[in-house]
């Protein structure tokens, strides 16, 4: 059995056990939201489990392990702090209302185990770097990977901090965050996550793991079309009427200069594209 396959089997089994335990806790607490803070720390678990199994001595795995640990713990701590004493997230409340008594078992498969499997698949580049056989020496591609990762980490962490500070001000209740990084993209945290995972993939590519391309592609699709931008914006205009103008003015995902003229046309009623 190759080191990579061994790592895949151990990490999959570990994640499934942890997800079942997390599901049991969610049933007791009646709060499926506890799955969200585990997302980041789940990658930390996979990283160090893989490290423990194979004990790599090269620089690239060490760099990747540090980057993943910093990113994963920051995200888990932030989500735990953000969700503390706020009850179950509206997404899971809607699912609970829709499924009724069946939600307990539905959540096991569609929330916890599904998220565990996605986490496992997205971690393929991490596992490929740590288990690489005769890995290539570090090169300019590794440097580029780190730069992309740092850009992503800054967008994600700064964006989260800016939004948290904005929401903490009672005067901003019901208003739209359009300051800082949020002036250039409606989702700087999602764009940051996008860059983080493409940075991880570039490290895997440099180690010879080009075939893990599906992992960052899946994350990109999830962030832009499924659980990220699309899901969040499906109801936000109803909750924040000013968001329609913000959408006209600001790029959805990739950062860019605000389109002030489009916003002004909409406010004047001269924009007929709606």
WOBELSUL-V448400 format. One record per backbone hydrogen bond with DSSP energy under -1.0 kcal/mol. NH is the residue of the N-H (numbers start at 1). CO is the residue of the C=O. If there is no record, write none. Layout:
# WOBELSUL-V448400
nh & co
NH & CO
NH & CO
This chain:
# WOBELSUL-V448400
nh & co
6 & 2
7 & 3
8 & 4
9 & 5
10 & 6
11 & 7
12 & 8
13 & 9
14 & 10
15 & 11
16 & 12
17 & 13
18 & 14
19 & 15
20 & 16
21 & 17
22 & 18
23 & 19
24 & 20
25 & 21
26 & 22
27 & 23
28 & 24
29 & 25
30 & 26
31 & 26
34 & 31
35 & 32
36 & 33
39 & 36
42 & 38
44 & 40
45 & 41
46 & 42
47 & 43
48 & 44
49 & 45
50 & 46
51 & 47
52 & 48
53 & 49
54 & 50
55 & 51
63 & 59
64 & 60
65 & 61
66 & 62
67 & 63
68 & 64
69 & 65
70 & 66
71 & 67
72 & 68
73 & 69
74 & 70
75 & 71
76 & 72
77 & 73
78 & 74
79 & 75
80 & 76
81 & 77
82 & 78
83 & 79
86 & 83
93 & 89
94 & 90
95 & 91
96 & 92
97 & 93
98 & 94
99 & 95
100 & 96
102 & 99
103 & 100
106 & 102
107 & 103
109 & 105
110 & 106
111 & 107
112 & 107
113 & 108
115 & 111
116 & 112
117 & 113
118 & 114
119 & 115
120 & 116
121 & 117
122 & 118
123 & 119
124 & 121
127 & 123
128 & 124
129 & 125
130 & 126
131 & 127
143 & 139
144 & 140
145 & 141
146 & 142
147 & 143
148 & 144
149 & 145
150 & 146
151 & 147
152 & 148
153 & 149
154 & 150
155 & 151
156 & 152
157 & 153
158 & 154
159 & 155
160 & 156
161 & 157
162 & 158
163 & 159
164 & 160
165 & 161
166 & 162
167 & 163
168 & 164
172 & 169
173 & 170
175 & 172
182 & 179
183 & 180
184 & 181
185 & 181
186 & 251
191 & 187
192 & 188
193 & 189
194 & 190
195 & 191
196 & 192
197 & 193
198 & 194
199 & 195
200 & 196
201 & 197
202 & 198
203 & 199
204 & 200
205 & 201
206 & 202
207 & 203
208 & 205
209 & 204
212 & 209
213 & 210
215 & 212
217 & 213
218 & 214
219 & 215
220 & 216
221 & 217
222 & 218
223 & 219
224 & 220
225 & 221
228 & 222
229 & 223
232 & 228
233 & 229
239 & 235
240 & 236
243 & 240
244 & 241
246 & 242
247 & 243
248 & 244
249 & 245
250 & 246
256 & 184
259 & 249
260 & 258
263 & 259
264 & 260
265 & 261
266 & 262
267 & 263
268 & 264
270 & 265
271 & 265
